[in-house]
Amino acid sequence: MEGMTRAELDKTASSDFALGGRPMRPRDAATLMLLDRQGSDIRVLMGRRHMRHAFMPGKFVFPGGRTDPFDSRVEVAEGLHPAVAVKLIGAQRPVTSARARAIALSALRETYEEAGLIIGRKGAFSTRHPGWQAFSDHGVQPDLGMVRFIARAITPPGRVRRYDTRFLALWRENIVVELDEKPTDELEELVWVPLSDTATLDLPAITKKVLADLGAMLAIDPDLSPDGPVPFYRMLHNRFTRVLL
């Protein structure tokens, strides 16, 4: 995808997004790549989006969604690792530290809403926001300490939805509660897929790129250290670019 013009990228990713609509600023969003070690292999949790969605219909994606301003006010057991926080704040299209924290927390909240998984550590937690009520009900404090920043991608112009998405990662052992039913139907066919098998799924083009980045990272850094390089994908001067943060 790197180096493609906007027209070339539109053609390549035509099944990922509905094209058209007025010019819009991308909204902050986050998605969570939950990883599970299985012997010498690593599995990742993915789910299929409904065909009714204008954004990536029918595609397999990671749990995630838009950042809610309230997310910045949620108390956590442990904050972001400083190296992760610095890169989430960013030097290109930077955000405030509170916004970076909210972006990371939105990945945890959306993973609960879309996959029924509550991530953090056992402990007293209270909230007034309905999106976080399940954490309180199950006695789980949200925890950002082990969150890792894998990639960032901005949806190119000309789509009916645009997001500035941060791809974050956590290991399965950070899941405290696995509910029998998902609170929403945003994702269906939730599956744990070996990284080596993800190419067999119907994936958005950017998801394929990020999974390739993840595989390369794990090959040299199996524990995903917090200060690793983070690829940033976006359209710049009519070319799709990749730089390292």
Legacy VTK file of the C-alpha trace (Angstrom):
# vtk DataFile Version 3.0
C-alpha trace
ASCII
DATASET POLYDATA
POINTS 245 float
0.000 0.000 0.000
2.882 2.397 0.632
3.341 4.836 -2.214
-0.117 4.296 -3.708
-1.978 7.344 -4.962
-5.436 8.059 -3.576
-7.060 6.683 -6.757
-5.006 3.485 -6.554
-5.819 3.031 -2.882
-9.535 3.666 -3.498
-9.525 0.852 -6.047
-7.569 -1.537 -3.808
-9.722 -0.914 -0.727
-13.068 -0.428 -2.479
-14.669 -3.272 -0.509
-13.470 -1.904 2.838
-15.239 1.457 2.858
-18.248 3.156 1.322
-16.876 6.040 -0.746
-18.365 9.518 -0.938
-19.667 12.020 1.546
-18.506 15.482 2.510
-14.929 16.222 3.609
-14.507 15.384 7.277
-11.898 15.371 9.995
-10.994 11.837 11.168
-12.318 10.915 14.605
-10.105 9.400 17.298
-10.599 5.652 17.648
-8.829 2.631 19.077
-8.859 -1.076 18.435
-7.471 -3.873 20.586
-5.413 -6.802 19.351
-5.833 -9.433 22.060
-3.043 -12.010 21.830
-2.966 -15.549 23.183
0.185 -17.681 23.324
-0.480 -21.258 22.194
2.795 -23.174 22.360
5.039 -21.770 19.639
2.125 -19.964 17.965
0.204 -16.817 18.870
-3.508 -16.359 18.291
-5.353 -13.067 17.886
-9.025 -12.344 18.591
-11.028 -11.163 15.568
-14.692 -10.725 14.742
-16.691 -10.186 11.563
-18.559 -6.914 11.071
-22.150 -7.020 9.897
-22.788 -6.390 6.200
-25.090 -3.491 7.129
-22.122 -1.353 8.197
-20.881 1.352 5.815
-17.406 1.019 7.301
-15.672 -2.306 6.522
-18.871 -4.355 5.983
-18.414 -8.104 6.414
-14.709 -7.759 7.198
-12.873 -9.437 10.060
-11.480 -6.810 12.423
-10.323 -6.376 16.013
-12.734 -5.091 18.686
-12.710 -1.316 18.809
-14.458 1.946 18.072
-14.631 5.685 18.617
-13.227 7.390 21.696
-15.754 8.820 24.146
-14.700 12.057 25.943
-15.813 10.481 29.248
-13.138 7.787 28.831
-10.493 10.288 29.951
-12.158 10.541 33.383
-12.203 6.814 34.141
-9.966 5.797 37.053
-7.420 3.073 36.340
-5.404 0.626 38.418
-2.267 1.599 36.503
-1.685 4.210 33.820
0.010 3.886 30.463
3.697 3.029 30.381
5.546 6.350 29.789
7.018 5.149 26.484
3.563 4.162 25.234
2.023 7.425 26.441
4.619 9.522 24.600
3.933 7.780 21.305
0.162 7.918 21.764
0.410 11.668 22.356
2.484 11.841 19.174
4.504 14.463 17.363
2.425 14.250 14.166
-1.196 15.336 14.745
-0.505 15.321 18.531
-3.184 14.947 21.219
-3.163 15.855 24.911
-2.075 13.331 27.533
-5.708 13.111 28.725
-6.839 12.371 25.175
-4.152 9.701 24.747
-5.354 8.057 27.954
-8.958 8.223 26.731
-7.990 6.630 23.426
-6.381 3.682 25.214
-9.337 3.290 27.574
-11.778 3.339 24.681
-10.134 0.168 23.348
-10.902 -1.600 26.658
-14.481 -0.299 26.757
-15.182 -1.247 23.154
-13.707 -4.715 23.688
-16.192 -5.237 26.512
-19.075 -3.946 24.393
-18.216 -5.937 21.264
-16.655 -9.101 22.697
-17.969 -9.343 26.271
-14.435 -9.290 27.698
-13.596 -7.222 30.790
-9.916 -6.312 30.999
-7.993 -5.029 34.008
-7.368 -6.315 37.511
-9.618 -7.267 40.406
-10.462 -4.346 42.677
-13.162 -1.885 43.693
-14.302 0.356 40.857
-17.245 2.722 40.518
-18.496 4.816 37.622
-21.449 6.893 36.429
-20.967 6.006 32.764
-23.078 3.103 31.426
-20.277 1.991 29.105
-18.120 1.153 32.137
-20.820 -0.176 34.468
-19.926 -3.834 33.849
-16.424 -3.193 35.223
-17.994 -1.947 38.446
-20.504 -4.810 38.569
-17.738 -7.418 38.267
-15.231 -5.655 40.549
-12.643 -4.982 37.831
-10.422 -1.907 37.691
-9.420 -0.913 34.122
-5.653 -1.279 33.740
-3.487 0.341 31.053
-0.090 -0.708 32.355
0.428 -3.574 29.897
-1.121 -1.886 26.843
1.242 -1.800 23.864
1.038 0.560 20.879
1.378 -1.413 17.626
0.332 0.930 14.802
-1.616 4.038 13.845
-3.657 4.584 10.679
-5.815 7.438 9.396
-8.624 6.544 7.011
-7.922 8.283 3.660
-10.198 11.152 2.525
-13.292 10.428 0.470
-14.857 7.802 2.771
-18.238 8.112 4.486
-16.418 7.411 7.789
-12.912 8.524 8.731
-10.975 7.479 11.833
-7.564 8.154 13.310
-7.161 4.646 14.693
-4.579 3.438 17.194
-3.983 -0.310 17.084
-3.185 -1.442 20.626
-2.279 -4.886 21.974
-2.713 -6.842 25.200
-2.169 -10.459 26.180
-5.117 -12.697 26.963
-4.045 -13.058 30.606
-5.199 -9.451 31.142
-8.819 -10.557 30.638
-10.489 -10.860 34.065
-14.055 -11.729 33.020
-15.337 -13.463 29.871
-19.097 -13.027 29.613
-21.258 -15.701 28.010
-23.048 -13.110 25.892
-21.797 -9.962 24.162
-23.543 -6.705 25.148
-23.843 -5.651 21.461
-23.995 -7.300 18.048
-21.346 -5.103 16.426
-19.176 -8.150 15.811
-20.205 -11.696 15.001
-18.217 -14.892 14.588
-15.669 -13.963 17.237
-12.699 -16.302 16.779
-9.174 -16.756 18.099
-7.078 -17.122 14.941
-3.399 -18.113 14.720
-1.431 -15.222 13.257
-0.215 -17.566 10.528
-3.842 -18.197 9.468
-5.177 -14.633 9.447
-4.452 -14.314 5.711
-7.314 -16.758 5.059
-9.858 -14.272 6.490
-11.617 -11.450 4.649
-9.539 -8.596 6.055
-9.388 -4.867 5.329
-6.188 -3.885 3.538
-4.920 -1.849 6.497
-5.580 -4.752 8.884
-3.387 -7.002 6.725
-0.602 -4.424 6.941
-0.889 -4.059 10.713
-0.931 -7.842 11.218
2.244 -8.076 9.144
3.791 -5.372 11.328
2.735 -7.264 14.443
4.245 -10.512 13.186
7.542 -8.767 12.427
7.574 -7.178 15.894
6.896 -10.471 17.661
9.670 -12.197 15.700
12.294 -9.904 17.251
10.504 -8.899 20.472
8.209 -11.733 21.652
7.051 -9.827 24.742
6.350 -6.563 22.862
8.427 -4.069 24.818
6.729 -0.681 25.309
9.358 1.348 23.431
9.230 -0.490 20.100
8.750 1.372 16.783
5.165 2.185 15.772
4.213 2.393 12.052
1.959 5.325 11.153
-0.092 5.053 7.945
-1.818 8.001 6.271
-2.418 9.772 2.958
0.085 12.599 2.478
0.522 14.658 -0.708
-1.673 12.171 -2.596
0.488 9.206 -1.570
-0.209 6.588 1.074
2.762 6.783 3.419
4.301 4.759 6.237
6.601 6.326 8.807
7.822 5.068 12.175
6.882 6.927 15.340
LINES 1 246
245 0 1 2 3 4 5 6 7 8 9 10 11 12 13 14 15 16 17 18 19 20 21 22 23 24 25 26 27 28 29 30 31 32 33 34 35 36 37 38 39 40 41 42 43 44 45 46 47 48 49 50 51 52 53 54 55 56 57 58 59 60 61 62 63 64 65 66 67 68 69 70 71 72 73 74 75 76 77 78 79 80 81 82 83 84 85 86 87 88 89 90 91 92 93 94 95 96 97 98 99 100 101 102 103 104 105 106 107 108 109 110 111 112 113 114 115 116 117 118 119 120 121 122 123 124 125 126 127 128 129 130 131 132 133 134 135 136 137 138 139 140 141 142 143 144 145 146 147 148 149 150 151 152 153 154 155 156 157 158 159 160 161 162 163 164 165 166 167 168 169 170 171 172 173 174 175 176 177 178 179 180 181 182 183 184 185 186 187 188 189 190 191 192 193 194 195 196 197 198 199 200 201 202 203 204 205 206 207 208 209 210 211 212 213 214 215 216 217 218 219 220 221 222 223 224 225 226 227 228 229 230 231 232 233 234 235 236 237 238 239 240 241 242 243 244
